[in-house]
Amino acid sequence: MKRVIVIGAGISGLTSAVYARRSGFEVVVLEKAGSPGGVSTTWSRKGYTFEGGVHWLIGAKEDLPLHAVWIETGALQENNPVFYKDPIYTLVDDAGQMFLRRDLEGLEITGLRDKFALALLRFHLGCFRHFHSPIMDMPGLKSRYPRGFHPMEFVRMLPAVIMTPFLLLESATGYARRFKNPRIRTLLGAVVDPDINALSFIYTLSTFSAGDSGYPRGGSLRMAQNMADCLTSLGGEIRYHTPALSLSREGDAVCVQTASETLQADAVIISMDARKAIDKLFGEPLQERWAQRMRKHLKTTQCMFIGLGIKADLSAYPRSMQLVLPRPFTVAGITYKTLVVNNYAHETAYAPPGCTVLTCLLHGDSYAYWAAAKSDGSYAAKKQETIALLIDRLSDRIPEVKTFVEVTDMATPLTYERYCDTYQGSYMSHWEAGKRVPHAPMRYAPGIYFTGQRVSLSGGLPPAAETGHRTAQTLCKDFGVEFVCR
Ligand SMILES: Cc1cc2nc3c(=O)[nH]c(=O)nc-3n(C[C@H](O)[C@H](O)[C@H](O)COP(=O)(O)OP(=O)(O)OC[C@H]3O[C@@H](n4cnc5c(N)ncnc54)[C@H](O)[C@@H]3O)c2cc1C
């Protein structure tokens, strides 16, 4: 039996581990943290559960190829049925509320320019209706349950393929600017980061309009734990609190050094952030052109996450809000005029009876600010200041927050770096308008593979699963092993 070591029990690492194990490899996963899931995680504080990962899962819908991966890896089971929210977001401002629904019916179209912009948006969503990342066998793979790509699938995806080059050149914000009504522009701004390309914006929105993208109840950790349990039930092993420190070669074998031992394997799959791995894992930093490009050009997606436990029932408020703040505020040099707030009042298991969890993501590059605060000793105080500021501004729209806040918690990019060792606390790849994304090769050298967020152009859970699936296939092909997916 060939042995493979997977570095990292995030979603990509677990995906490749499950498929490698199903295909007959002996699998050992080394994870630096104490639980599975990587940046896609959920945690509890004094009776409140904070969802710090998945907000929508692409491939939740049964007829999509990606759904098969979520089933085969054990991610989706009976214990985490998927909830499909509609509206996707609700704008809350002085004028009241406006809804971004899956069918776009809630948008308040005020003039000819908006009518045209809406027609174009519907057209683009129509083009992407059948678009999906193909989950299929790579050429030359021996597969026990062959999975091909039907030419009709390509025909159905052709409109999206044709639109792609145009959408890649434009940012999500630029796309939304077609609408004259500023409220619509603000509402659409909740979907993805503003400087991300319009392709990611349209693709994400199209998954909602096609009835996909739901929230697996129980959250990120339950989903990741399901995958970890799937792996161990198949005979795979996960060692938590066991960071891989370095890689070396001994003949055909690849050796992985941990704090206490040297493990030998026939292959290693690196699912930790490749940007970190190229400088840390190989003794000498890698100098290949792709590694140098990554060092020079990589952009990160960072956020500050704030979770609030409120001793009040907030179920009268919308689930996912884009709040327009009457009084903007500035943190880490970034001014926030709007705030995306997730309201978990309907997830009754996330808070004590009659209480509610709210979470906010403050997007933007704040790593340098928090790193400086850490080194001058003001990190904890600055976190408290930020939380107090956020509570104050949030209270303008949700007054209960100020009076009834009971528990607060905050993660900065340094938190993501500390727990998951991601580069500058990045939680997924960042695909800007008109830019190329530097990425790592899937097969770096014989027996050494990369998978996860830095192998793909786009970011999030689907690329984590797709790259994990493809890396396992590459491994099987290289070792002449039959790929078994279920
Ligand atoms: C707040 C938030 C909201 C999000 N919302 C969504 C969403 O709604 N939909 C969506 O699709 N995506 C979402 N994402 C993004 C998505 O969760 C990530 O892109 C994805 O989980 C990345 O998976 P990964 O396996 O590539 O990387 P990671 O999660 O970074 O996994 C890498 C793993 O390697 C481990 N590791 C690192 N170094 C070592 C080492 N030396 N030895 C051993 N182990 C190591 C880490 O601890 C980690 O477990 C969100 C992320 C965040 C943070």
The ligand as a Tripos MOL2 file, in Angstrom:
@<TRIPOS>MOLECULE
LIG
   53    58     1     0     0
SMALL
NO_CHARGES

@<TRIPOS>ATOM
      1 C1        -15.0810   34.4180    7.3230 C.3       1 LIG1
      2 C2        -15.0130   33.5800    6.1030 C.ar      1 LIG1
      3 C3        -16.1230   33.4070    5.3160 C.ar      1 LIG1
      4 C4        -16.0690   32.5980    4.1790 C.ar      1 LIG1
      5 N1        -17.2190   32.3800    3.4760 N.ar      1 LIG1
      6 C5        -17.1900   31.5260    2.4250 C.ar      1 LIG1
      7 C6        -18.3950   31.1950    1.7430 C.ar      1 LIG1
      8 O1        -19.4730   31.6270    2.1210 O.2       1 LIG1
      9 N2        -18.3150   30.3660    0.6760 N.ar      1 LIG1
     10 C7        -17.1390   29.8620    0.2220 C.ar      1 LIG1
     11 O2        -17.1340   29.1180   -0.7610 O.2       1 LIG1
     12 N3        -15.9750   30.1340    0.8750 N.ar      1 LIG1
     13 C8        -15.9820   30.9550    1.9510 C.ar      1 LIG1
     14 N4        -14.8250   31.2340    2.6230 N.ar      1 LIG1
     15 C9        -13.5510   30.7910    2.0390 C.3       1 LIG1
     16 C10       -13.2310   29.3170    2.2920 C.3       1 LIG1
     17 O3        -13.5920   28.9680    3.6020 O.3       1 LIG1
     18 C11       -11.7380   29.0650    2.0830 C.3       1 LIG1
     19 O4        -11.3270   29.6330    0.8640 O.3       1 LIG1
     20 C12       -11.4000   27.5710    2.0700 C.3       1 LIG1
     21 O5        -11.9190   26.9590    3.2150 O.3       1 LIG1
     22 C13        -9.8950   27.3880    1.9610 C.3       1 LIG1
     23 O6         -9.6060   26.0110    2.1000 O.3       1 LIG1
     24 P1         -8.1430   25.4190    1.9260 P.3       1 LIG1
     25 O7         -8.2170   23.9960    2.2700 O.co2     1 LIG1
     26 O8         -7.6300   25.7830    0.5800 O.co2     1 LIG1
     27 O9         -7.2050   26.2320    2.9440 O.3       1 LIG1
     28 P2         -7.1370   26.3240    4.5410 P.3       1 LIG1
     29 O10        -8.4980   26.4080    5.1170 O.co2     1 LIG1
     30 O11        -6.1880   27.4290    4.8130 O.co2     1 LIG1
     31 O12        -6.5060   24.9290    4.9960 O.3       1 LIG1
     32 C14        -5.1300   24.7330    5.1990 C.3       1 LIG1
     33 C15        -4.9240   23.8940    6.4440 C.3       1 LIG1
     34 O13        -3.5380   23.6590    6.6080 O.3       1 LIG1
     35 C16        -3.2090   23.7740    7.9860 C.3       1 LIG1
     36 N5         -1.7660   24.0550    8.0880 N.ar      1 LIG1
     37 C17        -1.1130   25.1940    7.7870 C.ar      1 LIG1
     38 N6          0.2060   25.0300    7.9590 N.ar      1 LIG1
     39 C18         0.3910   23.7470    8.3590 C.ar      1 LIG1
     40 C19         1.5380   22.9690    8.6780 C.ar      1 LIG1
     41 N7          2.7850   23.4620    8.6060 N.pl3     1 LIG1
     42 N8          1.3530   21.6830    9.0730 N.ar      1 LIG1
     43 C20         0.1050   21.1440    9.1590 C.ar      1 LIG1
     44 N9         -1.0130   21.8440    8.8690 N.ar      1 LIG1
     45 C21        -0.8670   23.1230    8.4570 C.ar      1 LIG1
     46 C22        -4.0850   24.9060    8.4700 C.3       1 LIG1
     47 O14        -4.2230   24.9070    9.8640 O.3       1 LIG1
     48 C23        -5.3840   24.5830    7.7250 C.3       1 LIG1
     49 O15        -6.1790   23.6790    8.4630 O.3       1 LIG1
     50 C24       -14.8620   31.9910    3.7990 C.ar      1 LIG1
     51 C25       -13.7390   32.1370    4.6060 C.ar      1 LIG1
     52 C26       -13.8070   32.9260    5.7510 C.ar      1 LIG1
     53 C27       -12.6200   33.0480    6.6210 C.3       1 LIG1
@<TRIPOS>BOND
     1     1     2 1
     2     2     3 ar
     3     2    52 ar
     4     3     4 ar
     5     4     5 ar
     6     4    50 ar
     7     5     6 ar
     8     6     7 ar
     9     6    13 1
    10     7     8 2
    11     7     9 ar
    12     9    10 ar
    13    10    11 2
    14    10    12 ar
    15    12    13 ar
    16    13    14 ar
    17    14    15 1
    18    14    50 ar
    19    15    16 1
    20    16    17 1
    21    16    18 1
    22    18    19 1
    23    18    20 1
    24    20    21 1
    25    20    22 1
    26    22    23 1
    27    23    24 1
    28    24    25 2
    29    24    26 1
    30    24    27 1
    31    27    28 1
    32    28    29 2
    33    28    30 1
    34    28    31 1
    35    31    32 1
    36    32    33 1
    37    33    34 1
    38    33    48 1
    39    34    35 1
    40    35    36 1
    41    35    46 1
    42    36    37 ar
    43    36    45 ar
    44    37    38 ar
    45    38    39 ar
    46    39    40 ar
    47    39    45 ar
    48    40    41 1
    49    40    42 ar
    50    42    43 ar
    51    43    44 ar
    52    44    45 ar
    53    46    47 1
    54    46    48 1
    55    48    49 1
    56    50    51 ar
    57    51    52 ar
    58    52    53 1
@<TRIPOS>SUBSTRUCTURE
     1 LIG1         1 GROUP 0 **** ****
